């Protein structure tokens, strides 16, 4: 069975690794500061909304890039939206790939856009997995905290 100090340490170490590996930036800390007792799941909800929106945008990008006459302004608008939303949750690596994607749009480089679309999909998948792990450890910590409160 986990003890609280072990879970706190795991949570801190894992969170620190996400920053060290460039998955997250300080915007994530700012997002966490917006969470309070009245909305304890705020960060989880915002992150989940990001991934729902990202999936929709990635599908739109794939459809648009599959057309014979590609509307690069539309592609760029979708990438700009994804860049902004990834920035708002602190998903730094996704944001950086979006910047490169926008450069390919500006050049109207179809092959570059298709290649970087796959890279963005991979980065989104990676950061989603990292967030799921983070939230799982956080959830276990909260369960242990709840049990500690019951026995006090």
Secondary structure, 3 states (H helix, E strand, C coil): CCCHHHHHHHHHHHHHHHHHCCCECHHHHHHHHCCECCECCHHHHHHHHHHHHHHHHHHHHHHHHCCCCCCHHHHHHHHHHHHHHHHHHCEHHHHHHHHHHHHHHHHCCHHHHHHHHHHHHHHHHHHHHHHHHHHHHHHHHHHHHHHHHHHC
